[in-house]
């Protein structure tokens, strides 16, 4: 293991998250068994009080996990200088078998955290806590994810040795390989951009329907997720080429480097935020209806739809700017 | 402005006013908290600055150094190898380097003697350029005072000063003596046509690995050290020292977290009454929790800014007087150098995680306890 401050911070965050997740999951079982807001017994009252603590703590853990994703990725990029063969974060994640699983789990935790925080806020907005059961059922689902994330992260950091020779991004993101990364790299630039544009249109139409007619929230969530996947593919297949001004450099992580003006953050932050917001819109529509939230949910859905569309638009603007300002000519 | 933002603004306003009423208690907490952050932030800032210095220094180093090994030990390398290395495609320039160490029995220090690679820097015969620390430790009172080095009893080798190396380069040149090739060979009694090692510059950094492989085939007994390897070693060393310091300071963070939890659970009668009144006039449990979280957040932020600010001054204005020997290392001749002030966002974020997280985690349960108490119970 490399004794480095960001690694210690991430491990501390994960340890805290795991402890809270375990405790919250145990409490969630009690809530699912005995929660009845109409009951005025002392047991229910104690449960109601305890939910305040658990929700606050779990909410904080979720916020920490969102910040941890950025720290994890940024630090991986920074550590690339320590590994032979590494040029960017890809080399660091590739330094052992746990790097990419840890990153994938961290991204999954990020989206789970964003959705749960949305759920929590909606629940607190209703005077009778109408979503408490759903919220705690969700904790039961998220807790294993948090534990798996902490375990993968620990395994990754413990096995991180600087004397291994890792492979650089140009070895991973090349059409010659087998696997998902190579498939994304091999997709023709024109096709990738068309795919992105179609998904973007779907998002805009679904978002418009939600805002104008109050319908299509689930569709927006699906379109948002499709846009996310199309955007990642397009970044690897074509957008990165424009940023690097290079026809063969497909790495989605080098974008985060200072050499390219940290341009990756202008792409990834709106993309991740937009996807989380769009998925949140779908989730809010799918939640069980309740009287106390009858007026609040539609407003929240509209607000989140506007924000999701704005985030996707920011991503789109960043993509257009990358293409317009590039010296590379891929078409025509 | 959304209702949520308005609510948070009102809570922050109220919390600030409430904190001002308990000024002494809060300032005390803030100072102790800031002290803990100061220790960790000093280590982090100092290590970041050292890593940065190492990067700057190594940017000028040759891409590849070739050393001769005999029985696993470093030995002089023949000048004939220079031509062989020059023949490798992609090699920009090959230069034989002459450098060595000399133990000075007068003050117990080790000097580095070297023939400068830049011909403009080579001093005339019998003269030398001295590093910043050398005249200081040998007590050479005036600028033209000669340096006498004794290799064995009865021997005196005189070097007249041709100038002094600038203070800015002290980190690498404090113990350095730069002299001409003839003087160097005479001083160490070296035969001609041998060098300490060979520096190879490579035009395209992407070709380094290939050139190292070719040189390795050509010189199977040689040790090939690339600039990246040296840089990596320094980075690892400084990361490790910083990590050790921070891990040790972890004990103080833990102690502080226990202290903060204790402090938060022992609410004063006045605070308890305040919470009771707030709840009696219609505040919800979550409002009280939010208010207390704001309090914790403001204290954390204040302590973080204050502690980090102090650490910045400590490291860059006062040369990290408290921890320098741990992080820098130690020797008889130690360069007296100033670090370039710099702040690393990742390190600061990590620092925020390491200090604010334990505090928040430790205080949240006491906060909840206070917030869920019944108004009549606490006001009684």
Interface residues (C-beta under 8 A of the other chain):
Chain A: X2 X3 X4 X5 X6 X7 X8 X9 X10 X12 X13 X16 X49 X52 X53 X56 X57 X60 X64 X67 X68 X71 X74 X75 X78 X81 X82 X84 X124 X162 X303
Chain B: X2 X44 X228 X229 X231 X232 X235 X236 X239 X240 X242 X243 X244 X246 X247 X250 X285 X286 X289 X293 X345 X346 X347 X349 X350 X351 X353 X354 X357 X358 X360 X361 X364 X365 X368 X371 X372
